[in-house]
Amino acid sequence: MRIPPGVFLLFLVLFASWIAMGGSFSPLFLLVGAILCLFISIVTWRPFFGRRMFFSPAGLFRRGGFFLLFIPSFLLAMVKASLEVAFQAFSPDLDISPGTFVYRPSLRSKGSIVALANAVTLTPGTLTVNMSPFGELTVHALVTRNGGIEKLKEDIGKLEKGIGRFAE
């Protein structure tokens, strides 16, 4: 069985994280960490990165840069949504209209769609309820009337664009 070169890089990142968060350098701790990180790297590589991702140092830095650019925009979207939900919660007239809608992302890989679903769920006021086998996301939202769905689809589209830049 040929192991893709990206698996080794994923192993190194996971193992470095294991050491940084564990703070121990005992041989048993390092051995258990190495075994777990290797297992996770091998098992998760294909479902999340699949055949679409080819390892290259230039691509790695490009994707890493796009990921670093995505983090502030995602945090800004979370803060904005948090303020909107807080405003709704503390408003004297609770003007919410909960409901669901279907969002059809243009992302190709399952890992990218899962990342989008998680980003939507982490954003206050929205929750990804279902992901169909065709990649369609069913999203529950607090405000669905008066253009709420269109605004949410636009916001999700911005998240999708950011995720697509580093994950596709």
DSSP file with accessible surface (Angstrom, degrees, kcal/mol):
  #  RESIDUE AA STRUCTURE BP1 BP2  ACC     N-H-->O    O-->H-N    N-H-->O    O-->H-N    TCO  KAPPA ALPHA  PHI   PSI    X-CA   Y-CA   Z-CA
    1    1 A M              0   0  198      0, 0.0     2,-0.5     0, 0.0     0, 0.0   0.000 360.0 360.0 360.0 124.1    0.0    0.0    0.0
    2    2 A R        -     0   0  193      1,-0.0     0, 0.0     0, 0.0     0, 0.0  -0.745 360.0-145.8 -87.4 126.9    1.5    3.3   -1.1
    3    3 A I        -     0   0   86     -2,-0.5     5,-0.1     1,-0.0    39,-0.0  -0.818  21.2-119.2 -94.4 124.8    1.0    6.1    1.4
    4    4 A P    >>  -     0   0   45      0, 0.0     3,-1.5     0, 0.0     4,-0.7  -0.294  21.0-120.3 -59.9 147.2    0.5    9.6   -0.1
    5    5 A P  H 3> S+     0   0   70      0, 0.0     4,-1.3     0, 0.0     3,-0.5   0.808 110.3  64.9 -62.1 -27.6    3.2   12.1    0.8
    6    6 A G  H 3> S+     0   0    1      1,-0.2     4,-2.7     2,-0.2     5,-0.2   0.773  89.9  66.8 -66.8 -24.0    0.6   14.4    2.4
    7    7 A V  H <> S+     0   0    4     -3,-1.5     4,-2.8     2,-0.2    -1,-0.2   0.914  99.6  50.5 -62.4 -40.8   -0.1   11.8    5.0
    8    8 A F  H  X S+     0   0  129     -4,-0.7     4,-2.5    -3,-0.5    -1,-0.2   0.921 110.6  48.7 -64.0 -41.4    3.4   12.2    6.4
    9    9 A L  H  X S+     0   0   47     -4,-1.3     4,-2.4     2,-0.2    -2,-0.2   0.930 111.7  49.1 -64.0 -43.6    2.9   16.0    6.6
   10   10 A L  H  X S+     0   0   35     -4,-2.7     4,-2.8     1,-0.2     5,-0.2   0.916 110.1  52.4 -61.1 -42.2   -0.4   15.5    8.3
   11   11 A F  H  X S+     0   0   36     -4,-2.8     4,-3.1     1,-0.2     5,-0.3   0.930 108.8  49.9 -58.0 -46.1    1.3   13.1   10.8
   12   12 A L  H  X S+     0   0   78     -4,-2.5     4,-2.6     2,-0.2    -2,-0.2   0.917 112.0  47.3 -61.8 -42.0    3.9   15.8   11.5
   13   13 A V  H  X S+     0   0   81     -4,-2.4     4,-2.2     2,-0.2    -2,-0.2   0.939 115.3  45.2 -65.3 -45.8    1.3   18.5   12.2
   14   14 A L  H  X S+     0   0   50     -4,-2.8     4,-2.5     2,-0.2    -2,-0.2   0.918 114.5  48.2 -64.0 -42.2   -0.7   16.2   14.4
   15   15 A F  H  X S+     0   0   44     -4,-3.1     4,-2.6    -5,-0.2     5,-0.2   0.908 110.5  50.8 -67.9 -39.5    2.3   14.9   16.3
   16   16 A A  H  X S+     0   0   58     -4,-2.6     4,-2.7    -5,-0.3    -1,-0.2   0.910 111.8  48.7 -62.2 -40.0    3.6   18.5   16.8
   17   17 A S  H  X S+     0   0   48     -4,-2.2     4,-2.7    -5,-0.2     5,-0.3   0.896 109.1  53.5 -65.0 -40.2    0.2   19.4   18.1
   18   18 A W  H  X S+     0   0   74     -4,-2.5     4,-2.3     2,-0.2     5,-0.3   0.936 112.9  42.9 -58.5 -47.1    0.2   16.4   20.4
   19   19 A I  H  X S+     0   0   42     -4,-2.6     4,-2.5     2,-0.2    -2,-0.2   0.930 114.4  50.3 -67.1 -43.9    3.6   17.4   21.9
   20   20 A A  H  < S+     0   0   82     -4,-2.7    -2,-0.2     1,-0.2    -1,-0.2   0.904 118.6  37.1 -64.0 -40.3    2.6   21.0   22.2
   21   21 A M  H  < S+     0   0  161     -4,-2.7    -1,-0.2    -5,-0.2    -2,-0.2   0.799 118.7  49.0 -82.9 -28.8   -0.6   20.4   24.0
   22   22 A G  H  < S-     0   0   40     -4,-2.3    -2,-0.2    -5,-0.3    -3,-0.2   0.875  81.0-160.7 -78.6 -39.2    0.6   17.4   26.0
   23   23 A G     <  +     0   0   57     -4,-2.5     2,-0.4    -5,-0.3    -3,-0.1   0.618  50.5 113.0  70.7  12.1    3.7   19.0   27.4
   24   24 A S        -     0   0   43     -5,-0.2    -1,-0.2     2,-0.1    -2,-0.1  -0.910  45.6-170.7-118.9 146.8    5.3   15.7   28.2
   25   25 A F        +     0   0  149     -2,-0.4    -1,-0.1    -3,-0.1    -6,-0.0   0.082  38.8 136.8-120.5  23.2    8.4   14.1   26.7
   26   26 A S     >  -     0   0   50      1,-0.1     4,-2.5     4,-0.0     5,-0.2  -0.413  62.6-121.5 -69.3 146.0    8.2   10.7   28.3
   27   27 A P  H  > S+     0   0  111      0, 0.0     4,-2.5     0, 0.0     5,-0.2   0.892 111.7  50.0 -57.7 -40.0    8.9    7.9   25.9
   28   28 A L  H  > S+     0   0  124      2,-0.2     4,-2.7     1,-0.2     5,-0.3   0.926 110.7  49.5 -65.2 -43.1    5.5    6.2   26.5
   29   29 A F  H  > S+     0   0   52      1,-0.2     4,-2.3     2,-0.2    -1,-0.2   0.922 113.9  45.9 -61.3 -44.4    3.6    9.5   25.9
   30   30 A L  H  X S+     0   0   46     -4,-2.5     4,-2.6     2,-0.2    -2,-0.2   0.893 112.7  50.5 -67.7 -38.1    5.5   10.1   22.7
   31   31 A L  H  X S+     0   0  101     -4,-2.5     4,-2.5    -5,-0.2     5,-0.2   0.944 112.0  46.1 -65.3 -47.2    5.0    6.5   21.5
   32   32 A V  H  X S+     0   0   63     -4,-2.7     4,-2.7     1,-0.2     5,-0.2   0.928 114.2  49.6 -61.3 -43.2    1.3    6.6   22.2
   33   33 A G  H  X S+     0   0    0     -4,-2.3     4,-2.8    -5,-0.3     5,-0.2   0.920 110.6  49.3 -61.5 -43.2    1.1   10.0   20.4
   34   34 A A  H  X S+     0   0   27     -4,-2.6     4,-2.5     2,-0.2     5,-0.2   0.925 112.7  47.2 -63.8 -43.6    3.0    8.8   17.4
   35   35 A I  H  X S+     0   0  102     -4,-2.5     4,-2.5     2,-0.2    -2,-0.2   0.944 115.3  45.2 -64.3 -46.8    0.8    5.7   17.0
   36   36 A L  H  X S+     0   0   76     -4,-2.7     4,-2.8    -5,-0.2     5,-0.2   0.927 114.3  48.2 -63.1 -44.4   -2.4    7.7   17.4
   37   37 A C  H  X S+     0   0    7     -4,-2.8     4,-2.5    -5,-0.2    -1,-0.2   0.897 112.4  48.9 -65.4 -39.6   -1.3   10.5   15.0
   38   38 A L  H  X S+     0   0   82     -4,-2.5     4,-2.5    -5,-0.2     5,-0.2   0.938 112.8  47.9 -64.3 -44.6   -0.2    7.9   12.4
   39   39 A F  H  X S+     0   0  130     -4,-2.5     4,-2.6    -5,-0.2     5,-0.3   0.946 113.6  46.6 -61.1 -47.7   -3.5    6.1   12.7
   40   40 A I  H  X S+     0   0   72     -4,-2.8     4,-2.6     1,-0.2     5,-0.2   0.909 112.0  52.0 -62.3 -41.0   -5.5    9.3   12.4
   41   41 A S  H  X S+     0   0    0     -4,-2.5     4,-1.3    -5,-0.2    -1,-0.2   0.931 113.2  42.9 -62.0 -45.7   -3.4   10.5    9.4
   42   42 A I  H  X S+     0   0   65     -4,-2.5     4,-0.6     1,-0.2    -2,-0.2   0.926 118.0  44.9 -68.5 -41.9   -3.8    7.3    7.5
   43   43 A V  H  < S+     0   0   76     -4,-2.6    -2,-0.2    -5,-0.2    -1,-0.2   0.890 119.3  38.9 -72.3 -37.8   -7.6    6.9    8.2
   44   44 A T  H  X S+     0   0   36     -4,-2.6     4,-1.8    -5,-0.3     5,-0.4   0.626  94.9  82.0 -92.0 -11.0   -8.6   10.6    7.6
   45   45 A W  H  X>S+     0   0   22     -4,-1.3     4,-2.8    -5,-0.2     5,-1.2   0.966  95.4  40.0 -60.9 -53.9   -6.4   11.4    4.6
   46   46 A R  H  X5S+     0   0  151     -4,-0.6     4,-0.8     3,-0.2    -1,-0.2   0.936 116.0  47.3 -67.2 -47.3   -8.6    9.9    1.9
   47   47 A P  H  45S+     0   0   84      0, 0.0    64,-0.4     0, 0.0    -1,-0.2   0.892 124.1  32.4 -63.4 -35.3  -12.0   10.9    3.1
   48   48 A F  H  <5S+     0   0   99     -4,-1.8    -2,-0.2    62,-0.1    63,-0.2   0.828 138.4  17.4 -92.0 -33.5  -11.0   14.5    3.8
   49   49 A F  H >X5S+     0   0   75     -4,-2.8     4,-1.0    -5,-0.4     3,-0.5   0.688  88.7 168.8-111.8 -27.5   -8.4   15.2    1.1
   50   50 A G  T 3<< -     0   0   21     -5,-1.2     3,-0.5    -4,-0.8    -2,-0.1   0.104  60.1 -42.4  55.6-156.2   -9.2   12.3   -1.3
   51   51 A R  T 34 S+     0   0  183      1,-0.2    -1,-0.2    -5,-0.1    -5,-0.1   0.537 125.3  73.9 -85.6  -9.2   -7.8   12.0   -4.7
   52   52 A R  T <4 S+     0   0  139     -3,-0.5     2,-0.6     1,-0.1    -1,-0.2   0.715  82.1  77.0 -78.2 -21.6   -8.3   15.7   -5.6
   53   53 A M     <  -     0   0   40     -4,-1.0     2,-0.5    -3,-0.5   -47,-0.1  -0.824  59.4-172.4 -99.0 120.9   -5.4   16.9   -3.4
   54   54 A F        -     0   0  165     -2,-0.6     2,-0.3   -49,-0.0     5,-0.1  -0.933  27.3-119.1-110.2 132.3   -1.9   16.5   -4.7
   55   55 A F        +     0   0   84     -2,-0.5     3,-0.1     4,-0.1   -49,-0.0  -0.503  46.8 146.8 -76.6 128.4    0.9   17.3   -2.4
   56   56 A S     >  -     0   0   52     -2,-0.3     4,-2.4     1,-0.1     5,-0.2  -0.941  49.8-128.4-153.8 142.4    3.3   20.1   -3.4
   57   57 A P  H  > S+     0   0   82      0, 0.0     4,-2.3     0, 0.0     5,-0.2   0.906 111.0  51.1 -59.6 -39.3    5.2   22.6   -1.2
   58   58 A A  H  > S+     0   0   76      1,-0.2     4,-2.3     2,-0.2     5,-0.2   0.924 111.6  47.6 -64.2 -42.8    3.9   25.5   -3.2
   59   59 A G  H  > S+     0   0   14      1,-0.2     4,-2.9     2,-0.2     5,-0.3   0.875 109.2  54.9 -64.5 -36.3    0.3   24.3   -2.9
   60   60 A L  H  X S+     0   0   64     -4,-2.4     4,-2.7     2,-0.2    -2,-0.2   0.945 110.8  43.6 -62.8 -46.7    0.8   23.8    0.8
   61   61 A F  H  X S+     0   0  157     -4,-2.3     4,-2.4     2,-0.2    -2,-0.2   0.887 114.1  51.0 -68.2 -36.8    1.9   27.4    1.3
   62   62 A R  H  X S+     0   0  121     -4,-2.3     4,-2.4    -5,-0.2    -2,-0.2   0.959 114.2  43.2 -64.3 -48.1   -0.8   28.7   -0.9
   63   63 A R  H  X S+     0   0   37     -4,-2.9     4,-2.4     1,-0.2    -2,-0.2   0.896 113.1  52.7 -65.0 -40.0   -3.5   26.8    0.9
   64   64 A G  H  X S+     0   0   32     -4,-2.7     4,-2.4    -5,-0.3    -1,-0.2   0.905 109.3  49.8 -61.9 -40.4   -2.0   27.7    4.3
   65   65 A G  H  X S+     0   0   32     -4,-2.4     4,-1.9     2,-0.2    -2,-0.2   0.919 110.8  48.6 -63.9 -44.0   -2.1   31.4    3.3
   66   66 A F  H  X S+     0   0   48     -4,-2.4     4,-1.7     2,-0.2    -2,-0.2   0.872 110.5  52.4 -64.4 -35.6   -5.7   31.2    2.2
   67   67 A F  H  X S+     0   0   91     -4,-2.4     4,-1.8     2,-0.2    -2,-0.2   0.928 108.4  49.9 -64.8 -43.6   -6.6   29.4    5.5
   68   68 A L  H  < S+     0   0  118     -4,-2.4    -1,-0.2     1,-0.2    -2,-0.2   0.844 111.5  49.2 -64.6 -31.7   -4.9   32.1    7.5
   69   69 A L  H  X S+     0   0  109     -4,-1.9     4,-1.0     1,-0.2    -1,-0.2   0.798 108.1  55.3 -74.0 -28.9   -6.9   34.7    5.5
   70   70 A F  H  X S+     0   0   21     -4,-1.7     4,-2.7     1,-0.2     5,-0.2   0.866  94.5  67.9 -71.4 -35.6  -10.1   32.8    6.1
   71   71 A I  H  X S+     0   0   62     -4,-1.8     4,-2.8     1,-0.2     5,-0.2   0.925 100.9  44.6 -57.3 -49.5   -9.8   32.8    9.9
   72   72 A P  H  > S+     0   0   78      0, 0.0     4,-2.5     0, 0.0    -1,-0.2   0.917 114.4  49.5 -64.3 -37.5  -10.3   36.5   10.4
   73   73 A S  H  X S+     0   0   63     -4,-1.0     4,-2.2     2,-0.2    -2,-0.2   0.899 112.6  47.9 -67.8 -36.2  -13.3   36.6    8.0
   74   74 A F  H  X S+     0   0   27     -4,-2.7     4,-2.3     2,-0.2    -1,-0.2   0.925 111.9  49.1 -67.7 -43.6  -14.8   33.6    9.8
   75   75 A L  H  X S+     0   0   92     -4,-2.8     4,-2.5    -5,-0.2    -2,-0.2   0.902 110.5  51.4 -62.4 -38.2  -14.3   35.2   13.2
   76   76 A L  H  X S+     0   0  125     -4,-2.5     4,-2.7    -5,-0.2    -1,-0.2   0.920 109.1  50.2 -64.0 -41.8  -15.8   38.5   11.9
   77   77 A A  H  X S+     0   0   33     -4,-2.2     4,-2.6     1,-0.2    -2,-0.2   0.891 110.7  50.4 -63.2 -37.9  -18.9   36.5   10.6
   78   78 A M  H  X S+     0   0   51     -4,-2.3     4,-2.5     2,-0.2    -2,-0.2   0.918 111.7  46.7 -66.4 -42.9  -19.2   34.8   14.1
   79   79 A V  H  X S+     0   0   81     -4,-2.5     4,-2.5     2,-0.2    -2,-0.2   0.936 113.0  49.8 -64.7 -44.0  -19.0   38.2   15.9
   80   80 A K  H  X S+     0   0   87     -4,-2.7     4,-2.1     1,-0.2    -2,-0.2   0.936 113.7  45.1 -60.0 -46.8  -21.6   39.7   13.5
   81   81 A A  H  X S+     0   0   11     -4,-2.6     4,-2.6     1,-0.2    -1,-0.2   0.883 110.7  54.7 -65.9 -37.8  -24.0   36.8   13.9
   82   82 A S  H  X S+     0   0   53     -4,-2.5     4,-2.7     1,-0.2    -1,-0.2   0.914 108.7  48.1 -61.5 -42.9  -23.5   36.8   17.7
   83   83 A L  H  X S+     0   0  118     -4,-2.5     4,-2.6     2,-0.2    -1,-0.2   0.900 111.3  50.4 -65.3 -39.5  -24.4   40.5   17.9
   84   84 A E  H  X S+     0   0   81     -4,-2.1     4,-2.2     2,-0.2    -2,-0.2   0.922 112.9  45.7 -64.3 -43.0  -27.5   39.9   15.7
   85   85 A V  H  X S+     0   0   46     -4,-2.6     4,-2.6     2,-0.2    -2,-0.2   0.918 113.3  49.7 -66.8 -41.9  -28.6   37.0   17.9
   86   86 A A  H  X S+     0   0   39     -4,-2.7     4,-2.3     2,-0.2    -2,-0.2   0.914 110.0  51.4 -62.9 -40.8  -28.0   39.0   21.1
   87   87 A F  H  X S+     0   0  146     -4,-2.6     4,-0.8     1,-0.2    -1,-0.2   0.921 111.9  46.9 -61.5 -42.9  -30.0   41.9   19.7
   88   88 A Q  H  < S+     0   0   38     -4,-2.2     3,-0.5     1,-0.2    -2,-0.2   0.902 112.3  50.5 -64.0 -41.9  -32.8   39.5   18.9
   89   89 A A  H  < S+     0   0   65     -4,-2.6    -2,-0.2     1,-0.2    -1,-0.2   0.868 116.5  39.2 -66.7 -37.0  -32.7   38.0   22.4
   90   90 A F  H  < S+     0   0  179     -4,-2.3    -1,-0.2    -5,-0.2    -2,-0.2   0.435  89.2 112.0 -95.6   1.3  -32.7   41.3   24.3
   91   91 A S  S  < S-     0   0   25     -4,-0.8     3,-0.0    -3,-0.5    -3,-0.0  -0.509  71.1-131.8 -72.7 139.2  -35.2   43.0   22.0
   92   92 A P  S    S+     0   0  133      0, 0.0     2,-0.7     0, 0.0    -1,-0.1   0.885 100.8  48.7 -62.4 -37.2  -38.6   43.6   23.7
   93   93 A D  S    S-     0   0  108      2,-0.0     2,-1.1    -3,-0.0    -2,-0.1  -0.900  90.6-137.2-105.5 108.2  -40.5   42.2   20.8
   94   94 A L        -     0   0  112     -2,-0.7     2,-1.1     1,-0.1    -5,-0.1  -0.492  23.7-174.1 -67.6  98.6  -38.9   38.8   19.9
   95   95 A D        +     0   0   69     -2,-1.1     2,-0.3    -7,-0.2    -1,-0.1  -0.552  29.5 133.8-100.0  67.2  -38.9   39.1   16.2
   96   96 A I        -     0   0   53     -2,-1.1    47,-0.2    47,-0.1    46,-0.1  -0.861  34.8-171.4-114.0 153.1  -37.7   35.7   15.1
   97   97 A S  B     -a  143   0A  15     45,-2.1    47,-0.9    -2,-0.3    48,-0.1  -0.672  19.2-157.4-139.7  78.7  -39.1   33.4   12.5
   98   98 A P        +     0   0   76      0, 0.0     2,-0.3     0, 0.0    44,-0.2  -0.264  31.0 129.8 -63.1 146.1  -37.4   30.0   12.8
   99   99 A G  E     -B  141   0B  21     42,-2.0    42,-2.9    44,-0.0     2,-0.3  -0.976  45.6-106.6-176.4 177.0  -37.3   27.8    9.8
  100  100 A T  E     +B  140   0B  85     -2,-0.3     2,-0.3    40,-0.2    40,-0.2  -0.860  25.2 178.3-121.1 156.6  -35.2   25.7    7.5
  101  101 A F  E     -B  139   0B  14     38,-2.0    38,-3.0    -2,-0.3     2,-0.5  -0.965  28.9-113.3-149.0 163.0  -33.9   26.1    4.0
  102  102 A V  E     -B  138   0B  49     -2,-0.3     2,-0.5    36,-0.2    36,-0.2  -0.865  23.7-163.6-103.6 131.1  -31.7   24.1    1.6
  103  103 A Y  E     -B  137   0B  24     34,-3.3    34,-3.0    -2,-0.5    -2,-0.0  -0.962   5.1-157.0-114.2 129.6  -28.3   25.4    0.6
  104  104 A R        -     0   0  161     -2,-0.5    32,-0.2    32,-0.2    31,-0.1  -0.855  14.7-157.8-108.2  97.9  -26.6   23.9   -2.5
  105  105 A P        -     0   0   22      0, 0.0     8,-0.0     0, 0.0    52,-0.0  -0.333  17.6-141.4 -73.5 156.5  -22.8   24.5   -2.2
  106  106 A S        +     0   0  100     -2,-0.0     2,-0.1     7,-0.0     7,-0.0   0.364  63.5 121.5 -95.3   2.9  -20.6   24.5   -5.3
  107  107 A L        -     0   0   18      1,-0.1    54,-0.0    28,-0.1    53,-0.0  -0.380  49.7-157.3 -65.9 147.4  -17.8   22.8   -3.4
  108  108 A R        +     0   0  154     -2,-0.1     2,-0.2    56,-0.1    -1,-0.1   0.841  63.2  70.7 -97.6 -40.4  -16.7   19.4   -4.9
  109  109 A S  S  > S-     0   0   12      1,-0.1     4,-1.9   -61,-0.0     5,-0.2  -0.547  72.9-133.4 -87.5 149.0  -15.1   17.5   -2.1
  110  110 A K  H  > S+     0   0  155      1,-0.2     4,-2.7    -2,-0.2     5,-0.2   0.878 107.2  57.2 -63.7 -38.2  -16.9   16.0    0.9
  111  111 A G  H  > S+     0   0   11    -64,-0.4     4,-2.3     1,-0.2    -1,-0.2   0.899 106.8  48.5 -61.1 -39.4  -14.3   17.4    3.3
  112  112 A S  H  > S+     0   0    3      2,-0.2     4,-2.3     1,-0.2    -1,-0.2   0.902 111.7  49.1 -67.2 -39.8  -14.9   20.9    2.0
  113  113 A I  H  X S+     0   0   12     -4,-1.9     4,-2.7     2,-0.2    -2,-0.2   0.901 110.9  50.2 -68.0 -38.6  -18.7   20.5    2.4
  114  114 A V  H  X S+     0   0   49     -4,-2.7     4,-2.5     2,-0.2    -2,-0.2   0.915 109.4  51.5 -64.0 -41.3  -18.3   19.1    5.9
  115  115 A A  H  X S+     0   0   35     -4,-2.3     4,-2.3     2,-0.2    -2,-0.2   0.912 111.1  48.2 -61.3 -40.6  -16.0   22.1    6.7
  116  116 A L  H  X S+     0   0    0     -4,-2.3     4,-2.6     2,-0.2    -2,-0.2   0.926 110.2  51.2 -64.6 -44.4  -18.7   24.5    5.4
  117  117 A A  H  X S+     0   0   11     -4,-2.7     4,-2.3     1,-0.2    11,-0.3   0.910 111.9  47.5 -59.7 -41.1  -21.4   22.6    7.4
  118  118 A N  H  X S+     0   0   93     -4,-2.5     4,-2.3     2,-0.2    -1,-0.2   0.894 110.3  51.7 -67.6 -39.4  -19.3   23.0   10.5
  119  119 A A  H  X S+     0   0    7     -4,-2.3     4,-0.9     2,-0.2    -2,-0.2   0.909 110.7  48.6 -63.8 -39.9  -18.7   26.7    9.8
  120  120 A V  H >< S+     0   0    2     -4,-2.6     3,-0.7     1,-0.2     6,-0.3   0.925 112.0  49.2 -64.8 -42.4  -22.4   27.3    9.4
  121  121 A T  H 3< S+     0   0   53     -4,-2.3    -2,-0.2     1,-0.2    -1,-0.2   0.873 108.1  53.6 -66.8 -34.3  -23.1   25.4   12.7
  122  122 A L  H 3< S+     0   0  104     -4,-2.3    -1,-0.2    -5,-0.1    -2,-0.2   0.682  90.1  90.1 -73.7 -17.1  -20.5   27.4   14.6
  123  123 A T  S X< S-     0   0   16     -4,-0.9     3,-1.6    -3,-0.7   -45,-0.1  -0.712  90.4-113.2 -82.2 121.9  -22.1   30.7   13.4
  124  124 A P  T 3  S+     0   0   41      0, 0.0     3,-0.1     0, 0.0   -39,-0.1  -0.233  98.2  28.6 -58.4 140.9  -24.7   31.7   16.0
  125  125 A G  T 3  S+     0   0   27      1,-0.2    17,-1.6    -4,-0.1     2,-0.3   0.315 109.6  79.1  93.5  -8.5  -28.3   31.7   14.8
  126  126 A T  E <   -C  141   0B  16     -3,-1.6     2,-0.3    -6,-0.3    -1,-0.2  -0.951  50.8-177.2-132.4 154.1  -27.8   28.9   12.3
  127  127 A L  E     -C  140   0B  86     13,-2.0    13,-3.3    -2,-0.3     2,-0.7  -0.963  26.9-130.6-150.4 127.5  -27.4   25.1   12.5
  128  128 A T  E     +C  139   0B  24    -11,-0.3    11,-0.2    -2,-0.3     3,-0.1  -0.739  28.0 178.1 -80.1 115.8  -26.7   22.6    9.8
  129  129 A V  E     +     0   0B  87      9,-3.0     2,-0.3    -2,-0.7    -1,-0.2   0.840  59.7   3.1 -88.8 -36.7  -29.4   19.9   10.3
  130  130 A N  E     -C  138   0B  93      8,-1.3     8,-2.8   -13,-0.0     2,-0.5  -0.997  48.8-154.1-152.7 149.8  -28.6   17.6    7.5
  131  131 A M  E     -C  137   0B  66     -2,-0.3     6,-0.2     6,-0.2   -17,-0.0  -0.982  26.0-143.8-125.8 116.8  -26.2   17.0    4.6
  132  132 A S    >   -     0   0   18      4,-2.8     3,-2.2    -2,-0.5    -2,-0.0  -0.303  27.8-106.4 -75.2 163.4  -27.6   15.0    1.8
  133  133 A P  T 3  S+     0   0  130      0, 0.0    -1,-0.1     0, 0.0    -2,-0.0   0.729 122.4  58.3 -60.9 -18.5  -25.6   12.4   -0.2
  134  134 A F  T 3  S-     0   0  182      2,-0.1    -2,-0.0     0, 0.0    -3,-0.0   0.366 123.7-103.8 -92.7   3.1  -25.5   15.0   -3.0
  135  135 A G  S <  S+     0   0    8     -3,-2.2     2,-0.3     1,-0.3   -28,-0.1   0.515  71.5 144.9  90.9   4.7  -23.9   17.6   -0.8
  136  136 A E        -     0   0   60    -32,-0.2    -4,-2.8   -34,-0.0     2,-0.5  -0.594  39.0-144.1 -78.0 137.6  -27.0   19.8   -0.1
  137  137 A L  E     -BC 103 131B   0    -34,-3.0   -34,-3.3    -2,-0.3     2,-0.6  -0.885   3.8-150.7-105.1 129.6  -27.1   21.3    3.3
  138  138 A T  E     -BC 102 130B  35     -8,-2.8    -9,-3.0    -2,-0.5    -8,-1.3  -0.900  23.7-166.5 -95.9 120.1  -30.4   21.7    5.3
  139  139 A V  E     -BC 101 128B   0    -38,-3.0   -38,-2.0    -2,-0.6     2,-0.4  -0.919  14.5-151.0-115.7 131.8  -29.9   24.8    7.5
  140  140 A H  E     -BC 100 127B  65    -13,-3.3   -13,-2.0    -2,-0.4     2,-0.3  -0.861  22.9-178.3 -97.0 134.9  -32.0   25.9   10.4
  141  141 A A  E     -BC  99 126B   0    -42,-2.9   -42,-2.0    -2,-0.4   -15,-0.2  -0.947  33.8-136.2-133.7 154.9  -32.0   29.6   11.1
  142  142 A L  S    S+     0   0   53    -17,-1.6   -45,-2.1    -2,-0.3     2,-0.6   0.842  96.8  41.8 -76.4 -36.2  -33.7   31.9   13.6
  143  143 A V  B     +a   97   0A  48    -18,-0.3    -1,-0.2   -47,-0.2     9,-0.2  -0.945  57.7 148.2-120.0 113.8  -34.8   34.5   11.1
  144  144 A T      > +     0   0   31    -47,-0.9     5,-0.8    -2,-0.6     3,-0.3   0.496  51.2  77.2-120.6  -8.4  -36.2   33.4    7.8
  145  145 A R  T > 5S+     0   0  115      1,-0.2     3,-0.7     3,-0.2   -48,-0.1  -0.531  80.8  35.4-100.7 172.4  -38.7   36.1    6.8
  146  146 A N  T 3 5S-     0   0  146      1,-0.2    -1,-0.2    -2,-0.2    -3,-0.0   0.905 139.8 -45.5  54.8  46.3  -38.2   39.6    5.4
  147  147 A G  T 3>5S+     0   0   38     -3,-0.3     4,-2.0     3,-0.0    -1,-0.2   0.611 102.7 131.4  79.5  10.3  -35.3   38.5    3.2
  148  148 A G  H <>5S+     0   0   10     -3,-0.7     4,-2.4     1,-0.2     5,-0.2   0.897  70.6  49.8 -63.7 -40.2  -33.6   36.5    6.0
  149  149 A I  H  ><S+     0   0   39     -5,-0.8     4,-2.8     2,-0.2     5,-0.2   0.928 110.6  49.2 -67.4 -43.3  -33.0   33.4    3.9
  150  150 A E  H  > S+     0   0  124      2,-0.2     4,-2.0     1,-0.2    -1,-0.2   0.913 112.3  48.8 -62.5 -40.9  -31.4   35.4    1.0
  151  151 A K  H  X S+     0   0   80     -4,-2.0     4,-2.4     2,-0.2    -1,-0.2   0.923 112.4  48.4 -64.8 -42.2  -29.1   37.2    3.4
  152  152 A L  H  X S+     0   0   31     -4,-2.4     4,-3.0     2,-0.2     5,-0.2   0.906 109.6  51.8 -65.3 -40.8  -28.1   34.0    5.1
  153  153 A K  H  X S+     0   0   81     -4,-2.8     4,-2.2     2,-0.2    -1,-0.2   0.895 109.9  50.3 -62.8 -36.4  -27.4   32.3    1.7
  154  154 A E  H  X S+     0   0  122     -4,-2.0     4,-1.6    -5,-0.2    -2,-0.2   0.927 112.0  47.0 -65.8 -43.0  -25.3   35.3    0.8
  155  155 A D  H  X S+     0   0   38     -4,-2.4     4,-1.8     2,-0.2    -2,-0.2   0.905 112.5  49.0 -65.5 -41.2  -23.3   35.0    4.1
  156  156 A I  H  X S+     0   0    7     -4,-3.0     4,-3.0     1,-0.2    -1,-0.2   0.888 106.7  57.7 -65.7 -35.7  -22.9   31.2    3.7
  157  157 A G  H  X S+     0   0   23     -4,-2.2     4,-2.4    -5,-0.2    -1,-0.2   0.879 104.5  51.2 -61.3 -37.1  -21.7   31.9    0.1
  158  158 A K  H  X S+     0   0  126     -4,-1.6     4,-2.1     2,-0.2    -1,-0.2   0.916 111.3  47.2 -66.4 -42.3  -18.9   34.0    1.6
  159  159 A L  H  X S+     0   0   14     -4,-1.8     4,-2.7     2,-0.2     5,-0.2   0.919 111.5  52.1 -62.4 -42.0  -17.9   31.2    3.9
  160  160 A E  H  X S+     0   0   13     -4,-3.0     4,-2.9     1,-0.2    -2,-0.2   0.911 107.6  51.1 -61.3 -41.9  -18.1   28.8    1.1
  161  161 A K  H  X S+     0   0  154     -4,-2.4     4,-1.5     2,-0.2    -1,-0.2   0.932 111.6  47.5 -62.3 -43.7  -15.8   30.9   -1.1
  162  162 A G  H  X S+     0   0   11     -4,-2.1     4,-1.0     1,-0.2    -2,-0.2   0.922 114.3  46.0 -63.9 -42.9  -13.2   31.2    1.8
  163  163 A I  H >X S+     0   0    2     -4,-2.7     4,-2.6     1,-0.2     3,-0.6   0.908 109.3  55.8 -67.2 -39.8  -13.3   27.4    2.4
  164  164 A G  H 3X S+     0   0   18     -4,-2.9     4,-1.4     1,-0.2    -1,-0.2   0.841 100.5  59.9 -61.2 -32.2  -13.1   26.7   -1.3
  165  165 A R  H 3< S+     0   0  111     -4,-1.5    -1,-0.2    -5,-0.2    -2,-0.2   0.857 119.6  24.7 -66.9 -34.9   -9.9   28.7   -1.6
  166  166 A F  H << S+     0   0   40     -4,-1.0    -2,-0.2    -3,-0.6    -1,-0.2   0.669 128.2  41.6-104.2 -16.8   -8.0   26.6    0.9
  167  167 A A  H  <        0   0   32     -4,-2.6    -3,-0.2    -5,-0.2   -55,-0.2   0.607 360.0 360.0-108.5 -12.5   -9.8   23.3    0.8
  168  168 A E     <        0   0   43     -4,-1.4  -119,-0.0    -5,-0.3   -61,-0.0  -0.710 360.0 360.0-100.7 360.0  -10.4   22.6   -2.9
